[in-house]
Amino acid sequence: MNTENLLPKIALNLRELRKFQKISQKRLAEGICTQSYISMIEKGEISPSATILHAFAIRLGVDINYFFDVQENLMYQYQDELIKLIKEARYKNDYAEIRQLLKRQEQNPFMSSTKMQKFMNYHKALCCYFLDHDAKKAIEILNQTLSTDEHTQGLYHSEDIEALVAIASIHTEEEKWSEAKPYFLQAFDIVKRYPAAIKVQTMQKIYYNYIRLLYQSGSYTEIIQLANKGINLCKENDSLYLHGQLLYYKALTLNKLERFDEAIIFLEKAIMVFSVQENKQLVDYTRKIITKFKDIEKSNR
């Protein structure tokens, strides 16, 4: 097949895969090429070099041959359905269902791409922690997803950042704060160096979980600034994801700093977000915290 025949396939498959994964041209280009270069490729105006196409394949989590084979789109439709099912189960904290979904896919060739292997290993680790209560094994699995030479090129998958945050969060839950902090700092460093390559929800997750670490370890001075950054990120992107939780931890911190009136204001804001999300459990729990704070404030007068 000559280059002239390949150009339309590369253009179509790159554009469709990028949109399928909800990755902007700017984010895909980060550390690889310019946004305008990607635009020209997707219009079929130029043919990318093998090096750049390889970099795209790594960032998008596919084999480089994907760009030449339209039939592989069927594989990504299948993967999309699995990802949706697992995310729905995770939202309900149904890790037993997640484990069953993963087990059924163990021999499925559609799951062989780097991105899907990382996605599946990430969720295997969560199941290991939440179902088996085996923190050591969960962290071992998560560390395996980080063992790659791709990182030396700055080509990170979103699952890599998720793994870093998950390892840090497990250490936090186990009250091993000194072991958790380096993983959070590594995640922040990646965000700082490759901001366009990191999904907004991943950044929100980093802020939220690091704030939890700081709060549980009694380090209140940093929390307000980080919470404000996370809250602003939610507002800028019209995202409810972890918005209420960030407001909640800001309120808890304000209470620790004896800024009681402000704490109640931010708890009420958190309730508004939880109400929009129809999360009655968090609404009721936060209302109880407001009552508790008001009682403490009265007793201190």
C-alpha positions as CSV (number, residue, x, y, z in Angstrom):
1,M,0.0,0.0,0.0
2,N,1.5,3.4,-1.0
3,T,1.7,6.5,1.2
4,E,-1.1,8.2,-0.7
5,N,-3.5,5.5,0.2
6,L,-2.3,5.4,3.9
7,L,-2.8,9.1,4.6
8,P,-6.6,9.0,4.7
9,K,-6.6,6.0,7.0
10,I,-4.1,7.6,9.4
11,A,-6.0,10.9,9.4
12,L,-9.3,9.2,10.1
13,N,-8.1,6.8,12.7
14,L,-6.1,9.4,14.6
15,R,-9.0,11.8,14.6
16,E,-11.6,9.2,15.6
17,L,-9.4,7.7,18.4
18,R,-8.5,11.1,19.8
19,K,-12.2,12.1,20.0
20,F,-13.2,8.7,21.3
21,Q,-10.7,9.2,24.2
22,K,-11.8,12.8,24.6
23,I,-8.3,14.1,24.2
24,S,-7.8,17.5,22.6
25,Q,-5.2,18.1,19.9
26,K,-3.3,20.3,22.4
27,R,-3.1,17.6,25.0
28,L,-2.1,14.9,22.5
29,A,0.6,17.2,21.1
30,E,2.1,17.9,24.5
31,G,5.8,17.0,24.4
32,I,5.5,15.4,21.0
33,C,4.8,18.0,18.3
34,T,2.7,21.2,17.8
35,Q,-1.1,21.3,17.8
36,S,-1.0,22.6,14.2
37,Y,1.0,19.6,13.1
38,I,-1.7,17.2,14.5
39,S,-4.4,19.3,12.7
40,M,-2.5,18.9,9.4
41,I,-2.3,15.1,9.9
42,E,-6.0,14.8,10.7
43,K,-6.8,16.8,7.6
44,G,-4.7,14.3,5.5
45,E,-2.3,17.1,4.5
46,I,0.9,15.6,5.8
47,S,2.1,12.1,6.8
48,P,3.6,11.9,10.3
49,S,7.0,10.4,10.9
50,A,7.3,6.9,12.4
51,T,8.7,8.4,15.6
52,I,5.8,10.8,16.1
53,L,3.2,8.2,15.2
54,H,4.8,5.8,17.7
55,A,4.6,8.6,20.3
56,F,0.9,9.1,19.5
57,A,0.3,5.3,19.9
58,I,1.9,5.3,23.3
59,R,-0.1,8.3,24.6
60,L,-3.3,6.9,23.2
61,G,-2.6,3.4,24.5
62,V,-2.7,1.5,21.2
63,D,-0.5,-0.5,18.9
64,I,0.9,1.6,16.1
65,N,-0.8,-0.7,13.6
66,Y,-4.2,0.7,14.8
67,F,-3.6,3.8,12.6
68,F,-3.5,1.7,9.5
69,D,-6.4,-0.7,10.1
70,V,-10.0,0.6,10.2
71,Q,-11.3,-2.7,11.5
72,E,-9.6,-2.1,14.9
73,N,-12.2,0.5,15.6
74,L,-14.5,-2.4,16.5
75,M,-12.1,-3.3,19.3
76,Y,-12.3,0.2,20.8
77,Q,-16.1,0.1,20.7
78,Y,-15.9,-3.1,22.8
79,Q,-13.3,-1.6,25.2
80,D,-15.5,1.5,25.6
81,E,-18.4,-0.6,26.8
82,L,-16.2,-2.5,29.3
83,I,-14.8,0.8,30.6
84,K,-18.3,2.2,31.1
85,L,-19.5,-1.0,33.0
86,I,-16.5,-0.9,35.3
87,K,-16.8,2.8,36.0
88,E,-20.5,2.3,36.8
89,A,-19.6,-0.5,39.3
90,R,-16.9,1.7,40.8
91,Y,-19.3,4.5,41.3
92,K,-21.4,2.1,43.4
93,N,-18.3,0.7,45.2
94,D,-19.3,-2.7,43.8
95,Y,-15.8,-4.2,43.6
96,A,-17.1,-7.7,43.5
97,E,-18.8,-6.9,40.2
98,I,-15.6,-5.3,38.9
99,R,-13.7,-8.4,39.7
100,Q,-16.2,-10.5,37.8
101,L,-16.0,-8.2,34.8
102,L,-12.2,-8.3,34.8
103,K,-12.1,-12.1,35.1
104,R,-14.3,-12.5,32.0
105,Q,-11.8,-10.5,30.0
106,E,-8.5,-12.2,31.0
107,Q,-8.2,-14.1,27.7
108,N,-9.8,-11.5,25.5
109,P,-7.4,-10.3,22.7
110,F,-9.3,-6.9,22.6
111,M,-7.8,-6.2,26.0
112,S,-4.1,-6.6,25.0
113,S,-3.3,-2.9,24.3
114,T,-1.0,-1.1,26.8
115,K,-3.8,1.3,27.9
116,M,-6.3,-1.5,28.6
117,Q,-3.8,-3.6,30.4
118,K,-3.0,-0.6,32.7
119,F,-6.7,0.1,33.1
120,M,-7.4,-3.5,34.1
121,N,-4.4,-3.8,36.4
122,Y,-5.4,-0.6,38.1
123,H,-8.9,-2.1,38.9
124,K,-7.5,-5.4,39.9
125,A,-5.4,-3.6,42.5
126,L,-8.5,-1.8,43.8
127,C,-10.3,-5.1,44.1
128,C,-7.3,-6.6,45.9
129,Y,-7.4,-3.7,48.4
130,F,-11.2,-3.3,49.0
131,L,-12.2,-7.0,48.8
132,D,-9.1,-8.8,50.1
133,H,-7.8,-6.0,52.3
134,D,-4.3,-6.7,51.0
135,A,-2.6,-3.4,50.8
136,K,0.8,-4.9,50.0
137,K,-0.4,-6.9,47.0
138,A,-2.5,-4.0,45.7
139,I,0.5,-1.6,45.8
140,E,2.6,-4.3,44.1
141,I,0.1,-4.5,41.2
142,L,0.0,-0.8,40.9
143,N,3.7,-0.4,40.8
144,Q,3.9,-2.9,38.0
145,T,1.8,-0.6,35.9
146,L,4.4,2.1,36.4
147,S,7.3,-0.1,35.2
148,T,7.9,1.2,31.7
149,D,10.5,3.0,29.7
150,E,7.8,5.2,28.2
151,H,8.0,7.5,31.1
152,T,11.5,8.6,30.3
153,Q,10.0,10.1,27.2
154,G,7.3,11.9,29.1
155,L,4.6,9.7,27.5
156,Y,2.3,9.1,30.4
157,H,-1.1,7.3,30.3
158,S,-3.8,8.7,32.5
159,E,-3.8,5.2,34.2
160,D,-0.2,5.9,35.3
161,I,-1.3,9.0,37.2
162,E,-4.3,7.1,38.6
163,A,-1.9,4.4,39.8
164,L,0.4,6.9,41.5
165,V,-2.6,8.5,43.3
166,A,-4.0,5.0,44.2
167,I,-0.7,4.0,45.8
168,A,-0.5,7.2,47.7
169,S,-4.2,6.9,48.8
170,I,-3.6,3.3,50.1
171,H,-0.6,4.4,52.1
172,T,-2.8,7.3,53.5
173,E,-5.6,4.9,54.5
174,E,-2.9,2.8,56.2
175,E,-1.7,5.9,58.0
176,K,1.7,5.6,56.4
177,W,1.9,9.3,55.5
178,S,5.7,9.4,54.9
179,E,5.3,6.7,52.3
180,A,2.3,8.3,50.6
181,K,3.7,11.7,50.1
182,P,6.4,10.9,47.5
183,Y,3.8,9.4,45.2
184,F,1.6,12.5,45.5
185,L,4.6,14.7,44.8
186,Q,5.5,12.6,41.7
187,A,2.0,13.0,40.4
188,F,2.1,16.8,41.0
189,D,5.5,16.9,39.1
190,I,4.0,15.2,36.1
191,V,1.0,17.6,36.1
192,K,3.4,20.5,36.3
193,R,5.6,19.3,33.4
194,Y,2.8,18.0,31.2
195,P,-0.4,19.9,32.1
196,A,-2.0,19.5,28.7
197,A,-1.5,15.7,28.8
198,I,-3.4,15.2,32.1
199,K,-7.2,14.8,32.3
200,V,-9.0,17.3,34.4
201,Q,-10.7,14.6,36.5
202,T,-7.2,13.1,37.2
203,M,-6.0,16.5,38.4
204,Q,-9.0,16.9,40.7
205,K,-8.3,13.5,42.1
206,I,-4.7,14.4,42.9
207,Y,-5.8,17.6,44.8
208,Y,-8.5,15.7,46.7
209,N,-6.4,12.8,47.8
210,Y,-3.4,14.9,48.7
211,I,-5.6,17.1,50.8
212,R,-6.9,14.0,52.6
213,L,-3.3,13.1,53.4
214,L,-2.5,16.6,54.7
215,Y,-5.7,16.6,56.8
216,Q,-5.2,13.2,58.4
217,S,-1.5,13.9,59.1
218,G,-2.5,17.3,60.8
219,S,-0.8,19.5,58.1
220,Y,-3.5,22.2,57.8
221,T,-1.4,25.1,56.5
222,E,-1.3,23.8,52.9
223,I,-4.8,22.6,52.6
224,I,-6.7,25.9,52.0
225,Q,-4.5,26.9,49.0
226,L,-4.7,23.4,47.5
227,A,-8.5,23.2,48.1
228,N,-8.9,26.5,46.4
229,K,-7.0,25.3,43.3
230,G,-9.1,22.1,43.1
231,I,-12.3,24.0,43.6
232,N,-11.4,26.6,40.9
233,L,-10.5,23.7,38.6
234,C,-14.0,22.3,39.1
235,K,-15.6,25.7,38.4
236,E,-13.5,26.4,35.3
237,N,-14.4,23.0,33.8
238,D,-18.1,22.9,34.9
239,S,-17.2,19.7,36.8
240,L,-19.1,18.3,39.8
241,Y,-16.5,15.5,40.1
242,L,-15.1,15.7,43.7
243,H,-16.3,19.4,43.9
244,G,-18.4,18.7,47.0
245,Q,-15.6,16.7,48.6
246,L,-13.1,19.5,48.1
247,L,-15.5,22.0,49.6
248,Y,-16.1,19.6,52.5
249,Y,-12.3,19.3,53.3
250,K,-11.8,23.0,53.1
251,A,-14.6,23.4,55.6
252,L,-13.1,20.8,58.0
253,T,-9.8,22.7,57.7
254,L,-11.4,26.1,58.4
255,N,-12.9,24.5,61.5
256,K,-9.5,23.3,62.7
257,L,-8.2,26.9,62.2
258,E,-11.2,28.1,64.3
259,R,-12.8,30.0,61.4
260,F,-16.2,28.5,62.3
261,D,-18.5,30.8,60.3
262,E,-16.5,30.2,57.1
263,A,-16.5,26.5,57.8
264,I,-20.3,26.3,57.9
265,I,-20.5,28.4,54.7
266,F,-18.4,25.9,52.8
267,L,-20.3,22.9,54.3
268,E,-23.5,24.4,52.9
269,K,-21.8,24.8,49.5
270,A,-20.8,21.2,49.7
271,I,-24.4,20.2,50.4
272,M,-25.6,22.1,47.3
273,V,-23.2,20.1,45.2
274,F,-24.1,16.8,46.8
275,S,-27.8,17.6,46.3
276,V,-27.2,18.2,42.5
277,Q,-25.5,14.8,42.4
278,E,-28.5,13.3,44.3
279,N,-26.1,11.9,46.9
280,K,-28.5,11.8,49.9
281,Q,-26.0,10.0,52.1
282,L,-23.4,12.8,51.8
283,V,-26.1,15.5,52.1
284,D,-27.4,14.0,55.4
285,Y,-23.8,13.4,56.7
286,T,-22.7,16.9,56.0
287,R,-25.8,18.4,57.6
288,K,-24.9,16.5,60.8
289,I,-21.4,18.0,60.6
290,I,-23.0,21.5,60.3
291,T,-25.1,20.9,63.4
292,K,-22.0,19.6,65.3
293,F,-19.9,22.7,64.3
294,K,-22.7,25.1,65.3
295,D,-22.9,23.4,68.7
296,I,-19.2,23.7,69.1
297,E,-19.3,27.4,68.2
298,K,-22.1,28.0,70.7
299,S,-20.1,26.3,73.5
300,N,-17.1,28.5,72.7
301,R,-18.9,31.8,73.0
